Amino acid sequence: MRLTLFSRLILGYFAIFILVVAVGAYAIVQLRRFNDVTRSVLQIDNRIIDYEKKLTDALLSQIRYERKFIITQDNALYDQFLLFKRDFDGYLEEAISIAESQSSGLLRIAKEYHQRYQSLFDEEVQYLKRGEKYPQAQYKQEKERAVDGIIAELEKMRAYSQESTYSKIKELADAGADAHRVAMLIAGVAIIIIIAISLFITRSITQPISILKKRTKEIAEGDFGGNLNLSSPPEIAELAGAFNLMCSKLRDLEKMKSDFFSSLSHELRTPLTSIKEGTGLLLEGIGGPITDKQKRLLTILTEESNRLIGLVNSLLDLSKMEAGMMTYTFDRASLAPLINKAMIEIGPLVEAKRISLEAKISEELPIIKVDSERMLQALRNLIGNAVKFTPDGGRVAVSAQHRDGGVEVSVADTGAGIPAEKLGTIFDKFQQAISTGSYPTQGTGLGLAIVKHIITSHGGKVWAESKPGQGSTFIFVLPT
C-alpha cells in the first residue's frame, strides 16, 4: 500500500521530531552529568579541603594551650584547650559526614590519633592536679606522635581531595570533549537523516512530476506511444492513470488521422497519375494538333499534376514513417557522393535564381551506416528548401565534416531567416520554414518533417539555427 503525500509528510516530520527529541535528551543527560560532578567538587572536595584547614588550625591551637597549661597550670588555659577540642571534634564529625569513603577512612584514623592525644593530656592533667611526678618526656613524645599522626592523616586527606578535584575537573573536560564529539556525530547523523527524509519525500513528489513533464513534452512532439507506470503516491498515480487514458485517446486519433491521409493519398495517386499521363499524351499531339495557348495550359496542368503527385508521395512517406512502416536498407557508405548528387539535381533551379551554391566537404569523412535513398531524400529537401527560400543572387553553403565521433552536415542560406518562436516547430507537419518575408514560396510543410524522421531513424539529430534577416542554417549529425 502506497502512502499518500499527506501521510509521507506527517511521517517525515514525526521522524525529524524524534531526532530533535533524541538530541535534546542526550544534551539533558550530559548537563545533568556535568551538574553532578560540579556539585561533588563544590559540596564535597572543596569543603573537605576547608575542613582540613579548620581541623589543622584547631589542633595547633590545642597544642599551644596544652603546652602553656603544662607550664603554668592555669585553668583558663585549660578551658581554652577544651574550647578548641570541641571545635576540632565538631569539624571532624562534619567532615566525616560529607566525606567520600577514602577521605572518611583517613578522618577516622585522625580521630583515633586525636583521642589518643586527648587521653594522654588528660592523664597529665590528673598527675598535675594531684601533684604527682610522672614521665613527662615520655608523655610529650607520645603526644607528638599522636599529633604527627593527625597532621599526616589530614595532609593525606587534603592531597586526596585535591587529586579528586583534579580528577573530576579532568572528567568534566573529557566528558565535555566526548559530549562535543557525540553531539557533532548526532547532529551530523540527524542532518543526514533529515536530508535523506526530505530528499525521499521531495523525490517521491518531483520524480513522477518530472516524468509527467518529460512525457508531456514527448506528446507535444507527437510521440503518443508507451504508458506511464509510476511508483508514486496515490494522488500522482491517479493523475498518471488519467494521463495514460489521454495518451490512448491521442494514439487512436493519430492513427485515425494517419489512416485518413494514407487512404486519401492512395485514392488521389491514381487519378493524378491518369491526369498527368493524359496531359502528356495531349502535349505529344496524340489527340490531334494543339495551339500554343492550349500547349501552355497543358504544360501548367502537367506541372501542377507533378506538384500534387509530389505532395501525395510526401504524405504517403510521412504516413509510413509515423506508423513505423517505412523500410530502411542500411549500408556502409560515405555522405559525400549523396551530397554532390543532391546539389547536381538542384542545379537548374540554382542557375535560374543565379544563386551561388558552395560545397565544403571534408576529405576525411568516415564511412557510416546509411540508407542512401532515404538520406538522399533528406538532403534534397534541405538543400531544396535553402535554395527555395534564398532570394535571387543569394548564397547557399553545404558543409560536411567529421566531429565528436559523428558526421555533421550543415546547409546554410542567406534567406530571410526564421523567427525564434518558430525554430522549435519547423520540423512539425505542415509548418513552413519561413512565414514572413519578401520572397513568395510554395511548399507543403512536409519536407522538414520527413527530414526529421529520416535523420532520427539513422540515430542522429537535426536542428535549425537562424536569426531573422541573417539567413538560416540547418544542421544534422549522424553517428559513425
KOLGUSE-353750 format. One line per field, with one value per residue (C-alpha): residue number from 1; residue in three letters; chain; x, y, z. Coordinates in Angstrom, 2 decimals. Each point is the difference from the previous one (the first is absolute). Example, Ala and Ser with C-alpha at 12.3 -4.5 7.8 and 13.67 -1.06 7.14 Angstrom:
BEGIN
num: c(1_2)
residu: c(ALA_SER)
chaine: c(A_A)
px: c(12.30_1.37)
py: c(-4.50_3.44)
pz: c(7.80_-0.66)
This chain:
BEGIN
num: c(1_2_3_4_5_6_7_8_9_10_11_12_13_14_15_16_17_18_19_20_21_22_23_24_25_26_27_28_29_30_31_32_33_34_35_36_37_38_39_40_41_42_43_44_45_46_47_48_49_50_51_52_53_54_55_56_57_58_59_60_61_62_63_64_65_66_67_68_69_70_71_72_73_74_75_76_77_78_79_80_81_82_83_84_85_86_87_88_89_90_91_92_93_94_95_96_97_98_99_100_101_102_103_104_105_106_107_108_109_110_111_112_113_114_115_116_117_118_119_120_121_122_123_124_125_126_127_128_129_130_131_132_133_134_135_136_137_138_139_140_141_142_143_144_145_146_147_148_149_150_151_152_153_154_155_156_157_158_159_160_161_162_163_164_165_166_167_168_169_170_171_172_173_174_175_176_177_178_179_180_181_182_183_184_185_186_187_188_189_190_191_192_193_194_195_196_197_198_199_200_201_202_203_204_205_206_207_208_209_210_211_212_213_214_215_216_217_218_219_220_221_222_223_224_225_226_227_228_229_230_231_232_233_234_235_236_237_238_239_240_241_242_243_244_245_246_247_248_249_250_251_252_253_254_255_256_257_258_259_260_261_262_263_264_265_266_267_268_269_270_271_272_273_274_275_276_277_278_279_280_281_282_283_284_285_286_287_288_289_290_291_292_293_294_295_296_297_298_299_300_301_302_303_304_305_306_307_308_309_310_311_312_313_314_315_316_317_318_319_320_321_322_323_324_325_326_327_328_329_330_331_332_333_334_335_336_337_338_339_340_341_342_343_344_345_346_347_348_349_350_351_352_353_354_355_356_357_358_359_360_361_362_363_364_365_366_367_368_369_370_371_372_373_374_375_376_377_378_379_380_381_382_383_384_385_386_387_388_389_390_391_392_393_394_395_396_397_398_399_400_401_402_403_404_405_406_407_408_409_410_411_412_413_414_415_416_417_418_419_420_421_422_423_424_425_426_427_428_429_430_431_432_433_434_435_436_437_438_439_440_441_442_443_444_445_446_447_448_449_450_451_452_453_454_455_456_457_458_459_460_461_462_463_464_465_466_467_468_469_470_471_472_473_474_475_476_477_478_479_480)
residu: c(MET_ARG_LEU_THR_LEU_PHE_SER_ARG_LEU_ILE_LEU_GLY_TYR_PHE_ALA_ILE_PHE_ILE_LEU_VAL_VAL_ALA_VAL_GLY_ALA_TYR_ALA_ILE_VAL_GLN_LEU_ARG_ARG_PHE_ASN_ASP_VAL_THR_ARG_SER_VAL_LEU_GLN_ILE_ASP_ASN_ARG_ILE_ILE_ASP_TYR_GLU_LYS_LYS_LEU_THR_ASP_ALA_LEU_LEU_SER_GLN_ILE_ARG_TYR_GLU_ARG_LYS_PHE_ILE_ILE_THR_GLN_ASP_ASN_ALA_LEU_TYR_ASP_GLN_PHE_LEU_LEU_PHE_LYS_ARG_ASP_PHE_ASP_GLY_TYR_LEU_GLU_GLU_ALA_ILE_SER_ILE_ALA_GLU_SER_GLN_SER_SER_GLY_LEU_LEU_ARG_ILE_ALA_LYS_GLU_TYR_HIS_GLN_ARG_TYR_GLN_SER_LEU_PHE_ASP_GLU_GLU_VAL_GLN_TYR_LEU_LYS_ARG_GLY_GLU_LYS_TYR_PRO_GLN_ALA_GLN_TYR_LYS_GLN_GLU_LYS_GLU_ARG_ALA_VAL_ASP_GLY_ILE_ILE_ALA_GLU_LEU_GLU_LYS_MET_ARG_ALA_TYR_SER_GLN_GLU_SER_THR_TYR_SER_LYS_ILE_LYS_GLU_LEU_ALA_ASP_ALA_GLY_ALA_ASP_ALA_HIS_ARG_VAL_ALA_MET_LEU_ILE_ALA_GLY_VAL_ALA_ILE_ILE_ILE_ILE_ILE_ALA_ILE_SER_LEU_PHE_ILE_THR_ARG_SER_ILE_THR_GLN_PRO_ILE_SER_ILE_LEU_LYS_LYS_ARG_THR_LYS_GLU_ILE_ALA_GLU_GLY_ASP_PHE_GLY_GLY_ASN_LEU_ASN_LEU_SER_SER_PRO_PRO_GLU_ILE_ALA_GLU_LEU_ALA_GLY_ALA_PHE_ASN_LEU_MET_CYS_SER_LYS_LEU_ARG_ASP_LEU_GLU_LYS_MET_LYS_SER_ASP_PHE_PHE_SER_SER_LEU_SER_HIS_GLU_LEU_ARG_THR_PRO_LEU_THR_SER_ILE_LYS_GLU_GLY_THR_GLY_LEU_LEU_LEU_GLU_GLY_ILE_GLY_GLY_PRO_ILE_THR_ASP_LYS_GLN_LYS_ARG_LEU_LEU_THR_ILE_LEU_THR_GLU_GLU_SER_ASN_ARG_LEU_ILE_GLY_LEU_VAL_ASN_SER_LEU_LEU_ASP_LEU_SER_LYS_MET_GLU_ALA_GLY_MET_MET_THR_TYR_THR_PHE_ASP_ARG_ALA_SER_LEU_ALA_PRO_LEU_ILE_ASN_LYS_ALA_MET_ILE_GLU_ILE_GLY_PRO_LEU_VAL_GLU_ALA_LYS_ARG_ILE_SER_LEU_GLU_ALA_LYS_ILE_SER_GLU_GLU_LEU_PRO_ILE_ILE_LYS_VAL_ASP_SER_GLU_ARG_MET_LEU_GLN_ALA_LEU_ARG_ASN_LEU_ILE_GLY_ASN_ALA_VAL_LYS_PHE_THR_PRO_ASP_GLY_GLY_ARG_VAL_ALA_VAL_SER_ALA_GLN_HIS_ARG_ASP_GLY_GLY_VAL_GLU_VAL_SER_VAL_ALA_ASP_THR_GLY_ALA_GLY_ILE_PRO_ALA_GLU_LYS_LEU_GLY_THR_ILE_PHE_ASP_LYS_PHE_GLN_GLN_ALA_ILE_SER_THR_GLY_SER_TYR_PRO_THR_GLN_GLY_THR_GLY_LEU_GLY_LEU_ALA_ILE_VAL_LYS_HIS_ILE_ILE_THR_SER_HIS_GLY_GLY_LYS_VAL_TRP_ALA_GLU_SER_LYS_PRO_GLY_GLN_GLY_SER_THR_PHE_ILE_PHE_VAL_LEU_PRO_THR)
chaine: c(A_A_A_A_A_A_A_A_A_A_A_A_A_A_A_A_A_A_A_A_A_A_A_A_A_A_A_A_A_A_A_A_A_A_A_A_A_A_A_A_A_A_A_A_A_A_A_A_A_A_A_A_A_A_A_A_A_A_A_A_A_A_A_A_A_A_A_A_A_A_A_A_A_A_A_A_A_A_A_A_A_A_A_A_A_A_A_A_A_A_A_A_A_A_A_A_A_A_A_A_A_A_A_A_A_A_A_A_A_A_A_A_A_A_A_A_A_A_A_A_A_A_A_A_A_A_A_A_A_A_A_A_A_A_A_A_A_A_A_A_A_A_A_A_A_A_A_A_A_A_A_A_A_A_A_A_A_A_A_A_A_A_A_A_A_A_A_A_A_A_A_A_A_A_A_A_A_A_A_A_A_A_A_A_A_A_A_A_A_A_A_A_A_A_A_A_A_A_A_A_A_A_A_A_A_A_A_A_A_A_A_A_A_A_A_A_A_A_A_A_A_A_A_A_A_A_A_A_A_A_A_A_A_A_A_A_A_A_A_A_A_A_A_A_A_A_A_A_A_A_A_A_A_A_A_A_A_A_A_A_A_A_A_A_A_A_A_A_A_A_A_A_A_A_A_A_A_A_A_A_A_A_A_A_A_A_A_A_A_A_A_A_A_A_A_A_A_A_A_A_A_A_A_A_A_A_A_A_A_A_A_A_A_A_A_A_A_A_A_A_A_A_A_A_A_A_A_A_A_A_A_A_A_A_A_A_A_A_A_A_A_A_A_A_A_A_A_A_A_A_A_A_A_A_A_A_A_A_A_A_A_A_A_A_A_A_A_A_A_A_A_A_A_A_A_A_A_A_A_A_A_A_A_A_A_A_A_A_A_A_A_A_A_A_A_A_A_A_A_A_A_A_A_A_A_A_A_A_A_A_A_A_A_A_A_A_A_A_A_A_A_A_A_A_A_A_A_A_A_A_A_A_A_A_A_A_A_A_A_A_A_A_A_A_A_A_A_A_A_A_A_A_A_A_A_A_A_A_A_A_A_A_A_A_A_A_A_A_A_A_A_A_A_A_A_A_A_A_A_A)
px: c(0.00_1.49_-0.17_-1.72_1.94_-1.57_1.01_3.56_0.33_-1.41_2.37_2.94_-0.76_-0.51_3.39_1.65_-1.81_1.33_3.54_-0.33_-1.35_2.86_2.60_-1.72_-0.13_3.69_0.79_-2.07_1.81_3.39_-0.99_-1.21_3.31_1.91_-2.23_0.61_3.78_-0.01_-2.17_2.37_2.99_-1.72_-1.83_2.53_3.57_0.17_-1.70_2.30_3.02_-1.59_-0.62_3.60_1.17_-2.44_1.04_3.67_-0.57_-2.03_2.64_2.84_-1.99_-0.54_3.72_0.84_-2.37_0.90_3.70_-0.74_-2.19_2.74_2.35_-2.36_-2.82_-2.42_-3.60_-0.92_2.47_-1.51_-3.44_1.34_1.45_-3.41_-1.64_2.25_-0.43_-3.76_0.63_2.31_-2.51_-2.84_1.96_1.11_-3.55_-1.27_2.87_-0.63_-3.72_0.67_3.25_0.32_1.04_3.78_-0.03_-2.35_2.47_2.86_-2.12_-0.87_3.67_0.65_-2.81_1.67_3.30_-1.81_-1.66_3.42_1.39_-2.94_0.30_3.74_-0.65_-2.82_2.35_2.56_-2.66_-0.88_3.65_0.39_-3.13_1.17_3.49_1.53_3.09_-0.38_2.19_-0.58_2.46_-1.67_-3.45_1.32_1.46_-3.26_-2.06_2.31_-0.41_-3.79_0.09_2.29_-2.44_-2.92_1.86_1.16_-3.54_-1.37_2.69_-0.87_-3.63_0.82_2.19_-2.76_-2.59_2.22_0.65_-3.73_-0.76_2.56_-1.37_-3.56_1.05_1.85_-3.11_-2.03_2.45_-0.03_-3.77_-0.26_2.25_-1.97_-3.26_1.28_1.01_-3.21_-2.06_1.76_-0.50_-3.67_-0.48_1.72_-2.07_-3.14_0.76_0.69_-3.22_-1.99_1.46_-0.67_-3.60_-0.46_1.54_-2.16_-3.18_1.02_1.13_-3.23_-1.79_2.38_1.17_-3.44_-0.78_3.27_-0.99_-3.42_1.68_2.34_-2.83_-2.10_2.85_0.22_-3.74_0.34_2.62_-2.42_1.15_-3.15_1.44_0.61_-1.93_1.18_0.47_1.01_0.93_-1.36_-2.52_-3.65_-0.79_2.68_-0.82_-3.56_1.36_2.20_-3.06_-1.86_3.13_0.18_-3.66_0.67_2.99_-2.17_-2.59_2.69_1.53_-3.40_-0.48_3.49_-0.57_-3.33_1.68_2.86_-2.42_-1.98_3.09_1.20_-3.37_-0.42_3.49_-0.66_-3.33_1.57_3.05_-1.88_-2.09_2.95_2.18_-2.72_-0.28_3.79_0.16_-2.99_1.47_3.29_-1.70_-1.83_3.30_1.49_-2.87_-1.67_-3.43_0.73_1.71_-0.08_0.46_2.74_-2.54_-1.23_3.60_0.68_-3.12_0.95_3.52_-1.47_-2.24_3.03_2.00_-2.89_-0.62_3.66_-0.24_-3.12_1.60_3.04_-2.30_-1.78_3.31_1.17_-3.23_0.43_3.63_-0.82_-2.94_2.26_2.68_-2.43_-1.55_3.48_-0.58_2.76_2.65_3.64_2.91_3.22_3.38_3.48_0.49_1.34_-2.27_2.20_-1.44_-3.57_0.61_1.53_-2.91_-2.59_1.87_0.14_-3.75_-0.83_2.32_-2.67_-1.84_3.31_0.88_-3.48_0.25_3.70_0.81_3.54_-0.07_3.22_1.17_2.62_0.32_2.85_2.16_0.14_-3.70_-0.41_-2.07_-3.33_-3.08_-2.55_-3.02_1.25_-3.41_-1.62_3.02_0.02_-3.67_0.89_2.86_-2.25_-2.56_2.57_1.95_-3.22_-1.50_3.16_-0.03_-3.76_0.13_3.12_-0.61_1.43_3.75_0.28_2.31_-0.46_2.89_0.05_2.70_0.79_2.68_1.02_-0.74_-0.31_-0.31_-2.54_-0.59_-1.43_-1.71_-1.25_-1.94_0.19_-1.85_-0.27_-3.78_-2.36_0.63_-2.40_-1.61_1.32_-3.46_-0.30_3.38_-1.53_-2.91_1.38_0.62_-3.70_-2.43_-1.48_2.34_1.76_3.63_-0.75_-3.21_0.86_2.30_0.21_0.45_-3.23_0.53_-2.09_0.30_-1.94_1.52_0.89_3.65_1.59_-2.27_1.24_3.61_-0.42_-1.43_2.82_2.79_-1.56_-0.33_3.75_0.65_0.86_-1.47_-0.92_-0.59_-0.09_1.79_-1.17_-0.37_-2.62_1.63_3.28_-0.92_-0.40_2.20_-1.37_2.32_-0.19_2.45_0.23_1.90_2.97)
py: c(0.00_3.34_2.87_3.23_3.24_1.18_-3.23_0.24_3.57_-0.88_-2.99_2.11_2.77_-2.60_-1.58_3.44_0.71_-3.28_0.96_3.42_-1.59_-2.52_2.75_2.01_-3.05_-0.66_3.64_-0.17_-3.19_1.60_3.20_-2.03_-1.83_3.28_1.31_-3.09_0.23_3.74_-0.47_-2.72_2.32_2.92_-1.82_-2.72_0.55_3.75_-0.31_-2.85_2.17_2.81_-2.39_-1.15_3.56_0.50_-3.31_0.89_3.44_-1.45_-2.69_2.53_2.19_-3.00_-0.77_3.62_0.22_-3.53_0.91_3.28_-1.83_-2.60_2.84_2.37_-2.35_2.90_-1.26_2.74_-1.48_-3.41_1.42_1.40_-3.40_-1.61_2.66_-0.82_-3.72_0.41_1.91_-2.75_-2.73_1.93_0.66_-3.62_-1.38_2.39_-0.97_-3.72_0.48_1.46_-1.73_-2.74_-3.47_0.47_3.46_-1.30_-2.78_2.48_2.22_-2.94_-0.84_3.67_-0.22_-2.98_1.89_3.00_-2.15_-1.43_3.54_1.09_-3.00_0.63_3.65_-0.94_-2.36_2.81_2.33_-2.54_-0.41_3.77_0.46_-2.67_1.47_-3.33_-0.48_-1.80_-0.75_3.36_-0.63_-3.27_1.64_2.79_-2.45_-1.98_3.14_1.14_-3.36_0.32_3.58_-1.04_-2.77_2.43_2.47_-2.78_-1.34_3.51_0.65_-3.31_1.04_3.37_-1.61_-2.50_2.77_2.06_-3.03_-0.79_3.58_-0.17_-3.38_1.33_3.11_-2.23_-2.18_3.11_0.95_-3.53_-0.16_3.37_-1.20_-3.25_1.90_2.32_-2.93_-1.89_3.15_0.68_-3.64_0.05_3.36_-1.31_-3.19_2.01_2.38_-2.92_-1.75_3.21_0.67_-3.63_0.23_3.34_-1.34_-3.13_1.98_2.59_-2.65_-1.96_3.15_1.58_-3.16_-1.07_3.64_0.19_-3.19_1.49_3.18_-1.95_-2.14_3.12_1.42_-3.26_0.14_3.62_-1.28_-2.65_-3.09_-1.60_-3.47_-1.63_0.31_1.53_-2.51_2.15_-1.31_3.06_1.23_-0.82_3.59_0.03_-3.60_1.11_2.87_-2.47_-2.17_2.95_0.88_-3.54_0.19_3.31_-1.56_-2.92_2.36_2.03_-3.17_-1.01_3.48_0.00_-3.42_1.16_3.04_-2.04_-2.51_2.85_1.56_-3.35_-0.90_3.43_-0.11_-3.39_1.19_3.15_-1.63_-1.96_2.87_2.37_-2.45_-0.35_3.79_0.27_-2.69_1.47_3.50_-1.53_-1.78_3.17_1.92_-2.66_0.60_-3.40_1.67_2.15_3.32_2.54_3.74_1.82_1.21_-3.54_-1.17_2.58_-1.07_-3.69_0.80_1.74_-3.04_-2.30_2.08_0.18_-3.73_-0.66_2.27_-1.78_-3.42_1.19_1.09_-3.35_-1.87_2.13_-0.73_-3.72_0.04_1.97_-2.28_-3.06_1.64_0.97_-3.47_-1.59_-1.79_1.70_-2.52_1.06_-1.77_0.94_-0.37_1.29_3.10_3.55_3.05_1.88_-1.58_0.46_3.69_0.55_-1.79_2.10_3.18_-1.05_-0.74_3.46_1.58_1.30_1.92_1.35_1.30_1.44_2.02_0.82_-1.39_-0.84_-3.64_-0.87_-3.28_-0.59_-3.73_-1.36_-2.64_-1.88_-0.79_-3.44_-2.80_-0.32_-2.21_1.74_-0.66_1.82_0.54_1.41_2.12_1.39_0.89_1.89_1.83_0.94_1.46_2.01_1.34_0.56_2.00_2.09_0.84_0.61_2.45_1.81_3.11_0.34_0.59_-1.46_-2.70_-3.54_-1.84_-3.74_-1.40_-3.43_-0.90_-2.58_1.31_-1.54_-3.59_0.77_1.67_3.52_1.40_3.58_1.92_3.78_2.59_3.77_0.12_1.97_-2.23_-1.63_1.72_-1.33_-1.12_-2.31_-1.74_-2.64_-0.82_0.12_-3.77_-0.63_-0.91_2.78_2.61_2.35_0.80_3.66_1.82_3.56_1.65_1.50_-3.27_-1.86_-3.76_-3.09_-3.03_-2.80_0.32_-3.72_0.10_0.80_-2.46_-2.72_1.14_-0.32_-3.53_-1.11_1.47_-1.38_-3.44_0.13_0.67_3.65_3.35_3.08_3.61_3.51_3.22_3.33_3.72_1.93_1.91_-1.98_-3.29_-3.48_-3.03_-3.53_-2.49_-3.74_-2.42_-3.74_-2.47_-1.85)
pz: c(0.00_-1.07_2.45_-0.98_-0.21_3.26_1.79_-1.32_1.20_3.46_0.36_-1.15_2.50_2.75_-0.73_0.10_3.31_1.46_-1.04_1.62_3.21_0.02_-0.36_2.75_2.32_-0.52_0.77_3.22_1.12_-0.61_1.82_2.97_0.03_-0.04_2.80_2.17_-0.39_0.66_3.10_1.23_-0.37_1.69_2.79_0.84_-1.18_0.57_3.40_1.04_-0.82_2.03_2.92_-0.21_0.56_2.90_1.62_-0.32_1.51_2.87_0.65_0.05_2.40_2.27_-0.02_0.83_2.98_1.09_0.27_1.78_2.50_0.71_0.85_1.90_1.07_-0.57_-0.21_-2.45_-2.45_0.57_-0.77_-3.28_-0.78_0.55_-2.22_-2.92_0.70_-0.44_-3.22_-1.25_0.86_-1.66_-3.17_-0.09_0.25_-2.68_-2.29_0.53_-0.79_-3.48_-0.90_-2.56_1.11_-0.22_1.58_2.68_0.82_0.36_2.26_2.25_0.38_0.84_2.55_1.68_0.16_1.48_2.62_0.86_0.27_2.17_2.33_0.49_0.87_2.38_1.82_0.31_1.38_2.68_0.98_0.20_2.08_2.46_0.04_-0.88_-2.10_-3.34_-3.03_-1.69_-2.85_-0.86_-0.06_-2.13_-2.44_-0.18_-0.52_-2.80_-1.70_0.30_-1.35_-2.84_-0.84_-0.05_-2.21_-2.32_-0.46_-0.57_-2.63_-1.68_0.04_-1.52_-2.68_-0.80_-0.20_-2.30_-2.17_0.00_-1.02_-2.82_-1.12_-0.05_-1.92_-2.45_-0.17_-0.78_-2.75_-1.44_0.29_-1.72_-2.82_-0.28_0.10_-2.72_-2.20_0.64_-0.51_-3.30_-1.02_0.99_-1.70_-3.14_-0.02_0.73_-2.88_-2.35_1.05_-0.29_-3.45_-1.00_1.21_-1.76_-3.21_0.18_0.47_-2.60_-2.47_0.43_-1.12_-2.51_-1.81_-1.27_-0.82_-2.00_-1.83_-0.71_-1.24_-2.27_-1.29_-0.64_-2.08_-1.97_-0.66_-1.14_-2.48_-1.27_1.93_1.45_0.59_3.39_3.23_3.26_2.83_2.94_3.44_1.73_2.57_-0.79_-0.99_-2.72_-0.97_-0.73_-2.08_-1.90_-0.68_-1.45_-2.00_-1.44_-0.99_-1.77_-1.84_-1.09_-1.42_-1.75_-1.47_-1.36_-1.44_-1.54_-1.54_-1.36_-1.52_-1.47_-1.46_-1.51_-1.62_-1.24_-1.44_-1.53_-1.52_-1.57_-1.34_-1.47_-1.54_-2.71_-1.43_0.20_-1.88_-2.61_-0.32_-0.35_-2.66_-1.82_-0.12_-1.14_-2.86_-1.00_0.04_-2.30_-2.47_0.43_0.07_-2.99_-0.63_2.87_-0.01_1.87_2.56_0.57_0.29_2.72_1.91_-0.28_1.21_3.05_0.62_-0.24_2.49_2.46_-0.39_0.78_3.05_1.23_-0.59_1.98_2.81_-0.06_0.06_2.92_1.87_-0.64_1.13_3.14_0.83_-0.31_2.13_2.74_-0.03_0.19_-3.30_-1.98_-1.03_0.24_-1.68_1.76_-1.68_0.78_-2.13_-0.05_-0.07_-2.48_-3.22_1.28_0.75_-3.45_-1.69_1.84_-0.97_-3.66_-0.07_1.37_-2.62_-2.42_2.73_1.30_-3.45_-0.53_3.24_-0.55_3.45_1.05_1.21_1.87_1.45_2.66_0.54_2.10_-1.66_3.31_0.23_1.63_-1.45_1.83_-0.03_-2.20_-2.22_-3.06_-1.63_3.15_0.89_-3.56_0.52_3.21_-1.72_-2.92_2.39_2.00_-3.00_-1.97_2.89_0.30_-3.72_0.01_2.93_-1.21_-2.15_-3.49_0.08_3.52_1.31_1.32_1.69_0.69_2.31_1.40_2.53_2.56_3.51_3.49_-1.15_-2.72_-3.35_0.10_-3.09_-0.18_-2.67_0.38_-2.08_-0.20_0.03_2.21_3.02_2.43_3.00_3.31_1.15_-3.04_0.28_2.25_-2.31_-3.54_0.03_0.68_-2.74_-2.09_1.50_-2.40_0.65_-0.64_0.65_-0.93_-2.46_-3.46_-1.88_-0.83_0.14_-0.36_2.24_1.66_3.44_-0.10_-1.13_3.36_1.83_-2.38_0.55_3.76_-0.29_-2.30_2.15_3.21_-1.58_-0.69_3.69_-0.57_0.90_-2.02_0.94_-1.44_0.89_-1.33_0.56_-1.97_-2.84_0.28_-1.63_1.47_0.59_0.20_1.68_0.53_1.59_-0.72_2.17_-1.48)
